[in-house]
């Protein structure tokens, strides 16, 4: 059974950091692109970062230089390291691969 599970969200102050994880089961993440999406309150879900099967990465302009996407093949997990967080980064973060979605993890940036 194909499954994606996100974790690592939480409440953090502006300027803080979080590392989100997207753990896969039922398939090998390394063979497919993985995209992190964010859904801010009252807004549509939007892609913010992606890593391809060959390791190429893409970032939405608003997170460039602050977020880093990476993978750990041994753990079949993709990470999103988020630094210098801003209140505008608040939202539910989802990972997607092979058209499968995780359940999401809430990130709240607030003082």
N, C-alpha and C positions, 0 to 999 in steps of 0.2 A: 504494500500500500504506500503510495506516494504521500509524503507529509513534509511540511515545512513548519518549524516552530521558532518563533522569535522570542528573544529574551534580552534583558539588560536595560530596559527602560526605567524611568523613575523621575523623581523631582530633583532638579539641580538649579543652582543659582546661575545667573548670567555670568559668562566667562568660564564656567565649569566644563567638565568633560563626562562623556558616557561612552561605553562601547556596547553596541548592539550585536547580538549574535543571531544568525539564521542557520539552524541545524536541520539538515535534510535526512530523510529516511526513505528507503524504497528506490532510490536512484543515486547516482554519483554526481554531486554538484559540479565537480570539476569538468564534466562533459558538456555543461550547458551554461548559458549566460544567466546571471543572477542580477536582479534589479531591486534596489531599495526604493520604496515609495513612501511618501508622507501625506497624510491627510490632516490638514490643519482644521480647527473648529470652523464649521460653516463653509468649508471650501472643498473642492474636488480633490481626489487623490491624484498626486503628481509624482513622476519619477524624479529622484534626486541623485541617484548614483547607480552605476552598472559596472559589472565586471564580466568580460567575455570569457569563453572557454579557453582562450589563449592568453588571458591575463590582461587584455586591454581594458582600460578604465575610462569612465565618463562621469562627469559631475555637472550638476546644475550650477549655473554661475553663482548663485547665492550661497553655495556651500563650498565652492572651490577654495583650496588653501586651508580649510578648517576641517573637512571631513576626509577620511581615507577609507577606501573599501579594500578588503583583502580576503584571501581564502586560506583555509587550512585543510589540505586534502586528507590528512590523517584523521581529522575529526569530522570530515564531510560538513564543514561549517564555513559560512562566509560572515565576515565581520564588517561593521561600520563604526570606525572610530570617529567620534564627534568631539571636537575641541572648540574652545571659544564660543560656547553655545550662547544663543541669543533668544529672547522671548519669541521671536518670529519662528524659531525652530520647533516650537511647541506643536504637538500633534501625535497622531497614532502612526507608527512606523510599521510598514509591512514589507516582507520580502516576497519576491515572485520569481519562479523559475518553472519552465515547461508549462506555463499557464496555470500553475498551482500557486495558491496564496496561503500564507500563514495566517494566524489569528490576529496578529498585530501586537505591538507593545507600545504603551503610552509613554511619551516623553513630555515633561512639563518643565519649562525653563522660567523660573520666577524667583524674585527676591522676597 
